[in-house]
Amino acid sequence: MIILAVDYGDVRTGLAVCDPTETLASPVCSITQRDPARLAQEIAAVAAEHAAQLLVVGLPKNMDGSEGARAEKCIAFATLLQELTGLPTQLQDERLTTVSAHQALNQTNTRGKKRKAVIDQVSAVMILQDYLDAKKHNL
């Protein structure tokens, strides 16, 4: 199954997709869009282009596992995406994915504007890979 992951942000949103065997997550693009309705339409187009069958949206929980205002925004956006695309949508805990993405980019010495352009995609890849690994191990 092809799965599209979304790292939803107020300004930039990163997207990643997996291969049909659900083994490897790869970056797709970052979308710069502040309007949630327009952003959802753009993501729907990318989902259709990649023939996605499932959407996974990152859920930014607090370190204690609780859900704050940002998580509520992501839940509402996931609902909007599901209604717009008709695709099933899952939420995936994304705690520390941005930190991990920054560490990965540090290792490749990606800095400045280039880093800003790809950080959301790398976060989306990590969200999707965590989802795939958990699914594989029935977590």
C-alpha positions in Angstrom: 0.0 0.0 0.0 1.3 3.5 -0.8 1.1 5.8 2.2 1.6 9.5 2.2 2.8 11.1 5.4 2.2 14.8 6.4 4.3 16.9 8.7 1.8 19.7 9.1 3.1 23.2 9.9 1.7 26.7 10.1 3.9 27.9 7.2 5.6 24.8 5.6 4.3 21.2 5.5 6.5 18.3 4.6 5.3 15.3 2.7 6.8 11.8 2.3 5.7 8.6 0.7 6.5 4.9 1.0 7.1 2.3 -1.6 4.3 -0.3 -2.2 6.0 -2.8 0.0 5.8 -0.4 2.9 9.6 -0.7 3.5 11.1 2.6 2.8 9.9 6.2 3.3 11.1 8.9 0.9 10.7 12.7 0.8 8.2 14.1 -1.7 8.1 17.9 -1.3 7.5 20.8 1.1 4.4 22.9 0.5 4.5 26.6 1.7 0.8 27.5 2.4 -0.7 29.1 5.4 -4.4 28.5 4.5 -5.4 25.0 5.8 -8.1 24.5 3.1 -5.7 25.4 0.2 -3.0 23.3 1.8 -5.4 20.3 2.1 -6.3 20.7 -1.6 -2.6 20.7 -2.6 -1.9 17.6 -0.4 -4.9 15.9 -2.0 -3.4 16.5 -5.4 -0.1 15.0 -4.3 -1.9 12.0 -2.8 -3.7 11.4 -6.1 -0.5 11.8 -8.1 1.2 9.2 -6.0 -1.9 6.9 -5.8 -1.8 7.1 -2.0 -4.2 4.7 -0.2 -3.6 6.0 3.3 -2.6 9.3 4.9 -0.5 9.5 8.0 -0.5 12.9 9.8 2.1 13.6 12.5 0.6 14.3 15.9 2.8 16.5 18.1 2.2 15.3 21.6 3.8 16.8 24.6 6.7 14.9 26.2 4.3 13.6 28.9 2.0 12.2 26.2 -0.7 14.8 26.6 -2.1 16.7 23.6 -1.9 20.5 23.5 -3.1 23.2 21.1 -0.8 22.2 18.3 -2.0 18.6 18.5 -5.6 19.8 18.3 -4.7 21.7 15.1 -3.2 18.6 13.6 -6.2 16.5 14.5 -8.5 19.0 12.9 -6.3 19.2 9.8 -6.3 15.3 9.5 -10.1 15.4 9.7 -10.2 18.0 6.9 -7.8 15.9 4.8 -9.9 12.7 5.3 -13.1 14.5 4.3 -11.5 16.1 1.2 -9.7 13.0 -0.1 -11.9 10.2 1.1 -8.8 8.4 2.2 -8.4 6.8 5.6 -6.2 8.9 7.8 -4.1 7.9 10.8 -2.3 10.0 13.4 1.3 9.2 14.3 3.1 10.4 17.4 5.8 12.7 16.1 7.6 13.6 19.4 11.2 14.3 18.7 11.0 13.9 14.9 12.1 17.5 14.3 15.0 17.0 16.7 16.0 13.8 14.8 15.6 15.6 11.5 17.9 18.4 12.6 20.5 15.8 13.8 20.3 14.0 10.5 20.8 17.2 8.6 23.8 18.1 10.9 25.4 14.8 9.9 25.1 15.7 6.2 26.3 19.3 7.0 23.1 20.7 5.5 22.8 24.3 6.5 21.0 27.6 5.9 18.4 27.9 3.2 18.9 24.4 2.0 18.2 23.1 5.5 15.1 25.2 5.8 13.8 23.8 2.5 14.1 20.2 3.4 13.6 20.0 7.2 9.9 19.4 6.9 10.4 16.7 4.3 12.9 14.9 6.5 10.4 15.1 9.5 7.7 13.6 7.3 10.0 10.8 6.3 10.7 10.1 10.0 7.0 10.2 10.9 6.3 7.7 8.1 9.2 5.5 8.9 8.1 5.3 12.5 4.6 4.4 11.4 5.9 1.7 9.0 8.2 0.3 11.7 5.4 0.2 14.3 3.0 -1.4 11.8 5.7 -4.0 10.9 6.2 -4.9 14.6 2.5 -4.6 15.5 3.2 -1.8 18.0 
